[in-house]
Amino acid sequence: EVQLVESGGGLVGPGGSLRLSCAASGFTFSTYNMNWFRQAPGKGLEWVSSIFSSTGYITYADSVRGRFTISRDNAKNSLYLQMNSLRAEDTAVYYCARDRLGYSYSDYWGQGTLVTVSS
Amino acid sequence: DIQMTQSPSTLSASVGDRVTITCRASQSISSWLAWYQQKPGKAPKVLISKASTLESGVPSRVSGSGSGTEFTLTISSLQPDDLATYYCQQYNSYPYTFGQGTKLEIK
C-alpha cells in the first residue's frame, strides 16, 4: 500500500524556518517524481514545488522561490521541504504527493501537515 | 501562468441529480487536466486524469470531457458520498495551477 506521511509542521514566527519531511512507503520511491502542495485555511490548492526522480530537475512556484528548498533522499525514501524566511501567507496545510509514473499529475497524497506562521 | 477558472463556485443538488462542473483554461492545455475530489479535513483524491480517464476505483457515474481550454466534470447520479469540493488542475506546464474549487452540497 502506498503511504506518504508528512511531519515537521508547527507554529513558527515570521522570518523563521521549518523543515518538512515526507516518509514514503509501499512503492519504489527513487523512480517517482514528487511534489509539495499547500492549502491555506479555507482556501484552494496551490502547487509549491516539484523534484524529478531521474534528472533531479527542480522547480518552484514564484511565491516560494528563493525561500524554500525541495530535496529528496532516495536511500531513506524521504522527501523534504526546507522553508526559510517564512511569512504569514505561508500558513497552510502542506501536502506531499507522488506523480503517477510517466505522468505529471499526482495520484497519491499524504494527509498533510499544518504550518502556522504567526507571532 | 495558466489561469484555471471553475464554475460554479457552489452547487446544491439532490441525490440522483446529474451535476456538471466546468473548468476553463486561459490557454490551451491539450488534455493535460486532472480533477480532484477533496472531502472536509482530507487530502485531495484524483478522480480523472488526461481530461477523461477515470482513475482506478472511481465510480463510473463520474466522467470527464473536454480538450484545449474547456473541460467538464459530470456526476451522472449524485450520491450522498459525493459531498466534497472539486478542483481541476492543469499539468500542461509549470507552474501547475488549480481552479478555485466547486463546493458540492447535497440538498
Contacts between the chains, C-beta under 8 A, distances in Angstrom:
chain1	res1	chain2	res2	distance
A	44	B	87	6.6
A	44	B	98	5.7
A	44	B	99	7.5
A	44	B	100	5.2
A	44	B	101	4.9
A	45	B	36	7.5
A	45	B	38	7.7
A	45	B	44	6.5
A	45	B	87	5.6
A	45	B	89	7.4
A	45	B	98	4.6
A	45	B	101	7.7
A	46	B	98	7.0
A	47	B	89	8.0
A	47	B	94	8.0
A	47	B	95	5.9
A	47	B	96	4.2
A	47	B	97	7.0
A	47	B	98	7.4
A	50	B	94	7.3
A	50	B	96	7.9
A	59	B	94	5.1
A	59	B	95	7.8
A	61	B	95	5.2
A	62	B	95	7.1
A	95	B	43	5.8
A	95	B	44	7.6
A	100	B	49	7.2
A	103	B	49	6.8
A	103	B	50	7.9
A	103	B	91	7.8
A	104	B	32	7.2
A	104	B	91	4.2
A	104	B	96	7.7
A	105	B	34	4.2
A	105	B	46	6.4
A	105	B	49	5.2
A	105	B	89	6.9
A	105	B	91	4.9
A	106	B	34	7.9
A	106	B	44	7.9
A	106	B	46	6.7
A	107	B	46	5.6
A	107	B	49	7.9
A	107	B	55	7.2
A	109	B	43	4.0
A	109	B	44	5.7
A	109	B	45	7.5
A	110	B	43	6.5
A	111	B	42	7.7
A	111	B	43	5.7
A	112	B	43	5.9
